Amino acid sequence: MNVYKTNVTDSILGISVNDTTLDLFESQYPVPGGVSYNSYLIRDEKTAVMDTVDARATDAWMEALEVELAGKAPDYLVVSHVEPDHSANVARLAAKYPAMQVVGNAKTFAYLENFFPGAIEAGRRVTVKDGDTLSLGSHTLHFVFAPMVHWPEVMVSYESSEKVLFSADGFGRFGVVAEGDSFANWADDARRYFLNIVGKYGPQVQALLKKAAGLDIAQICPLHGPVLNGDLAPYLSLYDTWSSYKPEEPAAILVASASIHGHTREAAHKMAEKLRAAGASVTEMDLTRTDVSYAVAEAFRCGKMVLACATYDGFLFPPMETFLTHLKTKNFQGRIAGLMENGMWAPMANKLMTAELAGMKNITVCEHTVSIRGAAHPCDDAQMDALASEVVAR
């Protein structure tokens, strides 16, 4: 692990620990590019540490923080989010600096007590309410509650003198922090991060965005990924799109297949080629080889999808069932879906996929479907052409 420091302003420093050794974030999301755990230090008459980091990054972070404190004890630790990848070192920091006060809301301290019983005595707790402020001298933190983005205790902090928003898990992304971070290399990892982790809580994110619209924000400091600055409009626009469940590209089509021996995948590829020939932008994903988190992110990006699935023991082949379960859990809605099935003697996948999609909001299933037996043949072109035409036209 390595430490990356960001001079947010002359008096605000970002301390990130880049973890390239983690295989699965939250034990389920692949992070081939690693992940960063971010903390921030505000230097003023009073010194404030904004969050800690994951236990995996403890030693590197503590060493870097001590260097920056230069022998001075912090006055405050602000806890924005109690999830362990951010709060793992709260008790350790509190023990090292016994005069330091810990800032959070009522739920913050209730949750910290579950992780670290008795570590934060009542006399050290600064319990804030929504809209409260904390003066550090020339800097003032304004606390804005953001419940269920994505835990109930989450709050963000706005520093008004330098117009910096400390956004907790909001505006974070997978991947380490490095020189040259920009919107161009932010969006894909941020999309997969947001839609898989926070996606269920779109209305709560919308509520936070409305609060943020009343603030003059120059920079956003998330707990994962780079500090966002410059033109913030593209970042805010994507968050508005994702949290309102709108597709980024309404005409784009995801063709996702779950194939046992490869024939369903071949039929799905043939469908993808027909869609491309009709002028559509198409992404193909093999659900048996692609982690579901990538498929979920792509389904949200696109306005349409074609699902091709083999029947398996009278049910959906499990990779497709898993994909649809994840979509439903993340509140997937407002899309067009075309269906393809494969079953040698008793094809059931289209019926079962239709039932799964019926449990989601505003999913329009195409009238035309495709049903093949074993492998697709030229005699199946007519039904495939009909479905392709309908998907493109909708």
Secondary structure as the mmCIF struct_conf table of DSSP 4:
data_model
#
loop_
_struct_conf.conf_type_id
_struct_conf.id
_struct_conf.beg_label_comp_id
_struct_conf.beg_label_asym_id
_struct_conf.beg_label_seq_id
_struct_conf.end_label_comp_id
_struct_conf.end_label_asym_id
_struct_conf.end_label_seq_id
STRN STRN1 ASN A 2 ASN A 7
BEND BEND1 VAL A 8 SER A 11
STRN STRN2 ILE A 12 ASP A 19
BEND BEND2 THR A 21 THR A 21
BEND BEND3 ASP A 23 ASP A 23
STRN STRN3 LEU A 24 PHE A 25
TURN_TY1_P TURN_TY1_P1 GLU A 26 GLN A 28
STRN STRN4 TYR A 29 PRO A 30
TURN_TY1_P TURN_TY1_P2 PRO A 32 GLY A 33
STRN STRN5 VAL A 35 ILE A 42
BEND BEND4 ASP A 44 LYS A 46
STRN STRN6 ALA A 48 MET A 50
HELX_RH_3T_P HELX_RH_3T_P1 ALA A 55 ALA A 57
HELX_RH_AL_P HELX_RH_AL_P1 THR A 58 LEU A 69
TURN_TY1_P TURN_TY1_P3 ALA A 70 GLY A 71
HELX_LH_PP_P HELX_LH_PP_P1 LYS A 72 PRO A 74
BEND BEND5 ASP A 75 ASP A 75
STRN STRN7 TYR A 76 VAL A 78
BEND BEND6 SER A 80 SER A 80
BEND BEND7 GLU A 83 GLU A 83
HELX_RH_AL_P HELX_RH_AL_P2 PRO A 84 SER A 87
TURN_TY1_P TURN_TY1_P4 ALA A 88 ASN A 89
HELX_RH_AL_P HELX_RH_AL_P3 VAL A 90 LYS A 96
TURN_TY1_P TURN_TY1_P5 PRO A 98 ALA A 99
STRN STRN8 GLN A 101 GLY A 104
HELX_RH_AL_P HELX_RH_AL_P4 ALA A 106 PHE A 115
BEND BEND8 PHE A 116 PHE A 116
TURN_TY1_P TURN_TY1_P6 PRO A 117 GLY A 118
BEND BEND9 ALA A 119 ILE A 120
HELX_RH_3T_P HELX_RH_3T_P2 ALA A 122 ARG A 124
STRN STRN9 ARG A 125 THR A 127
TURN_TY1_P TURN_TY1_P7 ASP A 130 GLY A 131
STRN STRN10 THR A 133 SER A 135
BEND BEND10 GLY A 137 SER A 138
STRN STRN11 THR A 140 PHE A 145
TURN_TY1_P TURN_TY1_P8 PRO A 147 MET A 148
BEND BEND11 VAL A 149 TRP A 151
TURN_TY1_P TURN_TY1_P9 PRO A 152 GLU A 153
STRN STRN12 MET A 155 GLU A 159
TURN_TY1_P TURN_TY1_P10 SER A 160 LYS A 163
STRN STRN13 VAL A 164 PHE A 166
TURN_TY1_P TURN_TY1_P11 ALA A 168 PHE A 171
BEND BEND12 PHE A 174 PHE A 174
STRN STRN14 GLY A 175 GLY A 175
TURN_TY1_P TURN_TY1_P12 GLU A 179 GLY A 180
HELX_RH_3T_P HELX_RH_3T_P3 PHE A 183 ASN A 185
TURN_TY1_P TURN_TY1_P13 TRP A 186 TRP A 186
HELX_RH_AL_P HELX_RH_AL_P5 ALA A 187 TYR A 193
HELX_RH_PI_P HELX_RH_PI_P1 PHE A 194 VAL A 198
HELX_RH_3T_P HELX_RH_3T_P4 GLY A 199 TYR A 201
HELX_RH_AL_P HELX_RH_AL_P6 GLY A 202 ALA A 212
TURN_TY1_P TURN_TY1_P14 ALA A 213 GLY A 214
BEND BEND13 LEU A 215 LEU A 215
BEND BEND14 ALA A 218 ALA A 218
STRN STRN15 GLN A 219 CYS A 221
BEND BEND15 LEU A 223 GLY A 225
HELX_LH_PP_P HELX_LH_PP_P2 PRO A 226 VAL A 227
STRN STRN16 LEU A 228 LEU A 228
BEND BEND16 GLY A 230 GLY A 230
HELX_RH_AL_P HELX_RH_AL_P7 ALA A 233 SER A 243
TURN_TY1_P TURN_TY1_P15 SER A 244 TYR A 245
BEND BEND17 GLU A 248 GLU A 248
STRN STRN17 GLU A 249 ALA A 258
BEND BEND18 ILE A 260 GLY A 262
HELX_RH_AL_P HELX_RH_AL_P8 HIS A 263 ALA A 277
TURN_TY1_P TURN_TY1_P16 ALA A 278 GLY A 279
STRN STRN18 VAL A 282 ASP A 286
TURN_TY1_P TURN_TY1_P17 LEU A 287 ARG A 289
BEND BEND19 THR A 290 THR A 290
HELX_RH_AL_P HELX_RH_AL_P9 VAL A 292 ARG A 301
STRN STRN19 CYS A 302 TYR A 312
TURN_TY1_P TURN_TY1_P18 ASP A 313 GLY A 314
STRN STRN20 PHE A 315 LEU A 316
HELX_RH_AL_P HELX_RH_AL_P10 PRO A 318 THR A 329
TURN_TY1_P TURN_TY1_P19 LYS A 330 ASN A 331
STRN STRN21 GLN A 333 GLN A 333
BEND BEND20 GLY A 334 GLY A 334
STRN STRN22 ILE A 336 ASN A 342
BEND BEND21 MET A 344 TRP A 345
HELX_RH_AL_P HELX_RH_AL_P11 ALA A 349 ALA A 358
TURN_TY1_P TURN_TY1_P20 GLY A 359 GLY A 359
BEND BEND22 MET A 360 MET A 360
STRN STRN23 LYS A 361 LYS A 361
TURN_TY1_P TURN_TY1_P21 ASN A 362 ASN A 362
STRN STRN24 THR A 364 ILE A 372
BEND BEND23 ARG A 373 ALA A 375
HELX_RH_3T_P HELX_RH_3T_P5 PRO A 378 ASP A 380
HELX_RH_AL_P HELX_RH_AL_P12 ASP A 381 ALA A 393
#
